[in-house]
């Protein structure tokens, strides 16, 4: 799962300029969101990225 979270954070970091604290917070949120999800790495990465983008708009 760590590889998926790294992939999400790398892609999200290209879209949004984050401070180290914001990145840490986003990593924690996406980790919790994906904790009970199943699927392959690609599907999980897409779900995680969608989640972070939706959180950004709130």
Secondary structure, 3 states (H helix, E strand, C coil): CHHHHHHHHHHHHHHCCCCHHHHHHHHHHHHHHHCCCCCCHHHHHHHHHHHHHHHHHC
